[in-house]
Amino acid sequence: MSEIQEFACGAESVTATMNLPMPPGDEHYGPPLTIGFYPGVAEVWIEGPCGRQNIPVAHLKAVIQQLRRAAKLAVEHSQGEEGK
């Protein structure tokens, strides 16, 4: 389960920082993901160890759809690998 810390809004608003532990232990995949937005601009940003990606709100539905598709394929392919 991811660990989520939520924040209040400001000039550059960070809405959450997510630590992603590796199941079942306490290790992490890497640095936390940070999510936020710029007030007055209809976009969100996601920042990780390699930088920040700005995503216009109008594109979020498609981005989330592709994340779900990738997750489904990852699960399917990981289950296939375990059986080999």
DSSP file (Angstrom, degrees, kcal/mol; ACC not computed):
  #  RESIDUE AA STRUCTURE BP1 BP2  ACC     N-H-->O    O-->H-N    N-H-->O    O-->H-N    TCO  KAPPA ALPHA  PHI   PSI    X-CA   Y-CA   Z-CA
    1    1 A M              0   0    0      0, 0.0     2,-0.1     0, 0.0     0, 0.0   0.000 360.0 360.0 360.0 134.4    0.0    0.0    0.0
    2    2 A S        -     0   0    0     18,-0.1     2,-0.6     1,-0.1    18,-0.2  -0.433 360.0-128.4 -73.7 149.3    1.4    3.4   -0.9
    3    3 A E  E     -A   19   0A   0     16,-2.7    16,-2.3    -2,-0.1     2,-0.4  -0.886  28.5-166.7 -98.3 123.4    2.0    5.9    1.9
    4    4 A I  E     -A   18   0A   0     -2,-0.6     2,-0.5    14,-0.2    14,-0.2  -0.938  12.8-170.5-119.0 131.6    0.4    9.3    1.0
    5    5 A Q  E     -A   17   0A   0     12,-2.1    12,-1.9    -2,-0.4     2,-0.3  -0.987  15.2-153.0-118.1 124.2    1.0   12.6    2.7
    6    6 A E  E     -A   16   0A   0     -2,-0.5     2,-0.3    10,-0.2    10,-0.2  -0.700   9.9-165.2-100.3 150.7   -1.4   15.4    1.8
    7    7 A F        -     0   0    0      8,-1.1     2,-0.1    -2,-0.3     6,-0.0  -0.836  20.4-108.4-129.1 163.9   -0.6   19.2    1.9
    8    8 A A        -     0   0    0     -2,-0.3     6,-0.4     1,-0.1     2,-0.2  -0.409  45.2 -89.5 -86.2 169.3   -2.5   22.5    1.8
    9    9 A C        +     0   0    0      4,-0.1     2,-0.2    -2,-0.1    -1,-0.1  -0.495  53.8 146.0 -83.8 149.3   -2.5   24.9   -1.2
   10   10 A G        -     0   0    0     -2,-0.2     3,-0.3     1,-0.0    -1,-0.0  -0.641  65.8 -51.8-151.6-151.2    0.1   27.7   -1.6
   11   11 A A  S    S+     0   0    0      1,-0.3     2,-0.6    -2,-0.2    -2,-0.0   0.966 138.1  17.5 -65.7 -54.3    1.9   29.5   -4.5
   12   12 A E  S    S-     0   0    0     26,-0.2     2,-0.5     2,-0.0    -1,-0.3  -0.967  99.4-144.4-112.9 109.6    3.1   26.3   -6.0
   13   13 A S  E     - B   0  37A   0     24,-1.9    24,-2.4    -2,-0.6     2,-0.6  -0.644  16.5-163.5 -91.7 123.8    0.9   23.7   -4.4
   14   14 A V  E     + B   0  36A   0     -2,-0.5    22,-0.3    -6,-0.4    -7,-0.1  -0.904   9.6 179.2 -94.7 121.6    2.0   20.3   -3.5
   15   15 A T  E     -     0   0A   0     20,-2.5    -8,-1.1    -2,-0.6     2,-0.3   0.717  61.5  -2.4 -97.6 -23.6   -1.1   18.2   -2.9
   16   16 A A  E     -AB   6  35A   0     19,-1.9    19,-3.1   -10,-0.2     2,-0.4  -0.974  46.2-152.8-164.2 149.9    0.6   14.9   -2.0
   17   17 A T  E     -AB   5  34A   0    -12,-1.9   -12,-2.1    -2,-0.3     2,-0.5  -1.000  22.7-159.1-122.7 128.6    3.9   13.0   -1.6
   18   18 A M  E     -AB   4  33A   0     15,-3.5    15,-2.4    -2,-0.4     2,-0.5  -0.934   8.5-162.9-116.7 118.8    3.7    9.3   -2.2
   19   19 A N  E     -A    3   0A   0    -16,-2.3   -16,-2.7    -2,-0.5    -2,-0.0  -0.861  13.7-153.1 -92.8 130.8    6.3    6.8   -0.8
   20   20 A L        -     0   0    0     -2,-0.5     9,-2.0    10,-0.3    10,-0.2  -0.794  10.6-162.7-111.5  90.5    5.9    3.5   -2.7
   21   21 A P  B     -E   28   0B   0      0, 0.0     7,-0.3     0, 0.0     5,-0.1  -0.356  23.1-115.7 -71.3 150.6    7.1    0.6   -0.5
   22   22 A M    >   -     0   0    0      5,-3.0     3,-0.5    -2,-0.1     5,-0.3  -0.750  52.6 -83.8 -83.6 126.2    8.0   -2.7   -2.0
   23   23 A P  T 3  S+     0   0    0      0, 0.0     3,-0.1     0, 0.0    -1,-0.0  -0.466 104.3   6.3 -69.5 144.4    5.6   -5.4   -0.8
   24   24 A P  T 3  S+     0   0    0      0, 0.0    -2,-0.0     0, 0.0     0, 0.0  -0.962 120.8  55.9 -94.8   4.0    5.8   -6.9    1.8
   25   25 A G  S <  S-     0   0    0     -3,-0.5     0, 0.0     1,-0.1     0, 0.0  -0.010  83.8-105.0 -89.6-168.4    8.8   -5.1    3.3
   26   26 A D  S    S+     0   0    0     -5,-0.1    -1,-0.1    -3,-0.1     0, 0.0   0.360  78.2 116.2 -99.2   2.8    9.6   -1.5    4.2
   27   27 A E        -     0   0    0     -5,-0.3    -5,-3.0    -6,-0.1     2,-0.3  -0.280  57.7-134.3 -69.2 160.6   12.0   -0.9    1.3
   28   28 A H  B     -E   21   0B   0     -7,-0.3    -1,-0.1     1,-0.1    -2,-0.1  -0.861  13.4-131.3-117.5 152.3   11.1    1.7   -1.4
   29   29 A Y  S    S-     0   0    0     -9,-2.0    -1,-0.1    -2,-0.3    -2,-0.0   0.797  79.4 -63.4 -66.5 -28.8   11.2    1.6   -5.1
   30   30 A G  S    S-     0   0    0    -10,-0.2   -10,-0.3    -3,-0.0    -1,-0.2  -0.964  88.2 -15.7 170.5-162.4   12.9    4.9   -5.1
   31   31 A P  S    S-     0   0    0      0, 0.0   -11,-0.1     0, 0.0    -2,-0.1  -0.198  82.3 -87.0 -60.4 158.7   12.4    8.5   -4.0
   32   32 A P        -     0   0    0      0, 0.0     2,-0.4     0, 0.0   -13,-0.2  -0.246  35.0-120.3 -66.1 155.3    8.8    9.6   -3.4
   33   33 A L  E     -B   18   0A   0    -15,-2.4   -15,-3.5    -3,-0.1     2,-0.4  -0.816  26.4-155.6 -90.2 136.5    6.5   10.9   -6.1
   34   34 A T  E     -BC  17  47A   0     13,-2.7    13,-3.3    -2,-0.4     2,-0.4  -0.953   7.6-166.7-116.7 136.0    5.3   14.4   -5.5
   35   35 A I  E     +BC  16  46A   0    -19,-3.1   -20,-2.5    -2,-0.4   -19,-1.9  -0.945  24.3 124.8-123.6 140.4    2.0   15.6   -7.0
   36   36 A G  E     -BC  14  45A   0      9,-2.3     9,-2.9    -2,-0.4     2,-0.3  -0.919  36.3-127.5-167.8-165.9    0.8   19.2   -7.2
   37   37 A F  E     -BC  13  44A   0    -24,-2.4   -24,-1.9    -2,-0.3     7,-0.2  -0.968  22.2-113.2-154.9 165.1   -0.5   22.1   -9.3
   38   38 A Y    >   -     0   0    0      5,-0.7     3,-2.0    -2,-0.3     5,-0.3  -0.941  41.4-116.4-103.1 120.5    0.1   25.8  -10.0
   39   39 A P  T 3  S+     0   0    0      0, 0.0     3,-0.1     0, 0.0   -28,-0.0  -0.288 100.6  24.2 -56.0 137.2   -2.8   28.0   -8.9
   40   40 A G  T 3  S+     0   0    0      1,-0.2     2,-0.4     0, 0.0     0, 0.0   0.394 105.7  93.7  88.2  -2.9   -4.4   29.7  -11.8
   41   41 A V  S <  S-     0   0    0     -3,-2.0     2,-1.9     2,-0.2    -3,-0.3  -0.984  73.7-134.7-125.1 132.4   -3.3   27.1  -14.3
   42   42 A A  S    S+     0   0    0     -2,-0.4    15,-2.4    -3,-0.1    16,-0.4  -0.420  73.4  90.5 -86.1  64.3   -5.4   24.1  -15.3
   43   43 A E  E     - D   0  56A   0     -2,-1.9    -5,-0.7    -5,-0.3     2,-0.3  -0.989  58.5-146.7-150.9 155.5   -2.7   21.5  -15.1
   44   44 A V  E     -CD  37  55A   0     11,-2.6    11,-3.4    -2,-0.3     2,-0.4  -0.782  14.2-146.4-113.5 163.4   -1.2   19.2  -12.5
   45   45 A W  E     -CD  36  54A   0     -9,-2.9    -9,-2.3    -2,-0.3     2,-0.4  -0.979   6.0-160.3-131.8 149.7    2.4   18.1  -12.2
   46   46 A I  E     -CD  35  53A   0      7,-2.1     7,-2.7    -2,-0.4     2,-0.4  -0.998  13.9-165.0-126.3 126.7    4.0   14.9  -11.0
   47   47 A E  E     +CD  34  52A   0    -13,-3.3   -13,-2.7    -2,-0.4     5,-0.2  -0.945  15.8 158.1-119.9 133.5    7.6   15.0   -9.9
   48   48 A G  E >   - D   0  51A   0      3,-2.5     3,-1.6    -2,-0.4   -15,-0.1  -0.590  61.3 -66.5-131.6-164.5   10.0   12.0   -9.4
   49   49 A P  T 3  S+     0   0    0      0, 0.0     3,-0.1     0, 0.0   -16,-0.0   0.724 129.9  50.4 -64.9 -21.5   13.7   11.5   -9.3
   50   50 A C  T 3  S-     0   0    0      1,-0.3     2,-0.3     0, 0.0    -3,-0.0   0.352 120.4 -86.4-100.4   6.3   14.1   12.4  -13.0
   51   51 A G  E <   -D   48   0A   0     -3,-1.6    -3,-2.5     2,-0.0     2,-0.4  -0.798  55.5 -45.9 126.4-167.0   12.2   15.7  -13.0
   52   52 A R  E     -D   47   0A   0     -2,-0.3     2,-0.5    -5,-0.2    -5,-0.2  -0.874  34.3-159.1-113.8 137.6    8.7   17.1  -13.2
   53   53 A Q  E     -D   46   0A   0     -7,-2.7    -7,-2.1    -2,-0.4     2,-0.4  -0.971  10.9-152.0-115.5 119.1    6.0   16.2  -15.8
   54   54 A N  E     -D   45   0A   0     -2,-0.5    -9,-0.2    -9,-0.2   -17,-0.1  -0.754  12.2-170.0 -89.4 135.4    3.2   18.8  -16.3
   55   55 A I  E     -D   44   0A   0    -11,-3.4   -11,-2.6    -2,-0.4     5,-0.1  -0.970  21.5-128.2-129.8 115.8   -0.1   17.4  -17.4
   56   56 A P  E >   -D   43   0A   0      0, 0.0     3,-2.3     0, 0.0     4,-0.5  -0.379  23.2-124.2 -59.4 138.4   -3.0   19.6  -18.6
   57   57 A V  G >  S+     0   0    0    -15,-2.4     3,-1.4     1,-0.3     4,-0.5   0.832 109.7  65.3 -54.7 -35.0   -6.2   18.7  -16.7
   58   58 A A  G 3  S+     0   0    0    -16,-0.4    -1,-0.3     1,-0.3     4,-0.2   0.732 103.8  47.0 -61.7 -21.0   -7.9   18.1  -20.1
   59   59 A H  G <> S+     0   0    0     -3,-2.3     4,-2.3     1,-0.1    -1,-0.3   0.483  84.5  93.2 -98.4  -4.2   -5.5   15.2  -20.7
   60   60 A L  H <> S+     0   0    0     -3,-1.4     4,-3.1    -4,-0.5     5,-0.3   0.876  80.2  56.7 -60.7 -39.8   -5.8   13.5  -17.3
   61   61 A K  H  > S+     0   0    0     -4,-0.5     4,-2.1     1,-0.2    -1,-0.2   0.927 111.7  43.0 -58.0 -45.1   -8.6   11.1  -18.3
   62   62 A A  H  > S+     0   0    0     -4,-0.2     4,-2.1    -3,-0.2    -1,-0.2   0.885 114.1  51.0 -68.7 -38.8   -6.5    9.7  -21.1
   63   63 A V  H  X S+     0   0    0     -4,-2.3     4,-2.2     2,-0.2    -2,-0.2   0.936 112.1  46.4 -63.8 -46.3   -3.4    9.6  -18.9
   64   64 A I  H  X S+     0   0    0     -4,-3.1     4,-2.4     1,-0.2    -2,-0.2   0.890 110.3  54.2 -63.8 -39.1   -5.2    7.7  -16.2
   65   65 A Q  H  X S+     0   0    0     -4,-2.1     4,-2.1    -5,-0.3    -1,-0.2   0.913 110.5  46.1 -60.3 -43.0   -6.7    5.4  -18.8
   66   66 A Q  H  X S+     0   0    0     -4,-2.1     4,-2.6     2,-0.2    -2,-0.2   0.847 110.0  53.8 -71.5 -33.2   -3.2    4.5  -20.1
   67   67 A L  H  X S+     0   0    0     -4,-2.2     4,-2.5     2,-0.2    -2,-0.2   0.918 110.0  47.7 -63.5 -42.9   -1.9    4.0  -16.5
   68   68 A R  H  X S+     0   0    0     -4,-2.4     4,-2.4     2,-0.2    -2,-0.2   0.902 111.9  50.0 -64.2 -40.9   -4.7    1.6  -15.9
   69   69 A R  H  X S+     0   0    0     -4,-2.1     4,-2.5     2,-0.2    -2,-0.2   0.932 111.8  47.7 -62.3 -46.3   -4.0   -0.2  -19.2
   70   70 A A  H  X S+     0   0    0     -4,-2.6     4,-2.6     1,-0.2    -2,-0.2   0.897 111.6  51.0 -62.5 -40.3   -0.3   -0.4  -18.3
   71   71 A A  H  X S+     0   0    0     -4,-2.5     4,-2.3     2,-0.2    -1,-0.2   0.917 110.0  49.4 -63.1 -43.4   -1.1   -1.7  -14.8
   72   72 A K  H  X S+     0   0    0     -4,-2.4     4,-2.4     1,-0.2    -2,-0.2   0.930 113.5  45.7 -61.5 -45.8   -3.4   -4.4  -16.2
   73   73 A L  H  X S+     0   0    0     -4,-2.5     4,-2.8     2,-0.2     5,-0.2   0.883 110.5  54.1 -65.6 -38.6   -0.7   -5.5  -18.7
   74   74 A A  H  X S+     0   0    0     -4,-2.6     4,-2.2     2,-0.2    -1,-0.2   0.916 110.7  46.1 -61.5 -42.9    2.0   -5.5  -16.0
   75   75 A V  H  X S+     0   0    0     -4,-2.3     4,-2.1     2,-0.2     5,-0.2   0.934 113.3  49.2 -65.1 -45.7   -0.1   -7.8  -13.8
   76   76 A E  H  X S+     0   0    0     -4,-2.4     4,-1.6     1,-0.2    -2,-0.2   0.922 115.3  43.5 -59.2 -45.2   -0.9  -10.1  -16.7
   77   77 A H  H  X S+     0   0    0     -4,-2.8     4,-1.7     1,-0.2    -1,-0.2   0.814 111.6  53.0 -75.0 -30.3    2.8  -10.3  -17.7
   78   78 A S  H  X S+     0   0    0     -4,-2.2     4,-1.6    -5,-0.2    -1,-0.2   0.869 109.2  49.7 -71.7 -34.6    4.1  -10.7  -14.2
   79   79 A Q  H  X S+     0   0    0     -4,-2.1     4,-1.0     1,-0.2    -2,-0.2   0.869 109.8  51.8 -69.0 -36.5    1.7  -13.6  -13.6
   80   80 A G  H  < S+     0   0    0     -4,-1.6     4,-0.3    -5,-0.2    -2,-0.2   0.871 109.1  50.0 -66.3 -37.1    2.9  -15.2  -16.8
   81   81 A E  H >< S+     0   0    0     -4,-1.7     3,-1.1     1,-0.2    -1,-0.2   0.839 104.5  58.1 -70.5 -34.2    6.5  -14.9  -15.7
   82   82 A E  H 3< S+     0   0    0     -4,-1.6    -1,-0.2     1,-0.3    -2,-0.2   0.802 101.4  56.3 -67.6 -28.1    5.9  -16.5  -12.3
   83   83 A G  T 3<        0   0    0     -4,-1.0    -1,-0.3     1,-0.2    -2,-0.2   0.562 360.0 360.0 -80.5  -7.8    4.6  -19.7  -13.9
   84   84 A K    <         0   0    0     -3,-1.1    -1,-0.2    -4,-0.3    -2,-0.1   0.455 360.0 360.0 -84.4 360.0    7.8  -20.2  -16.0
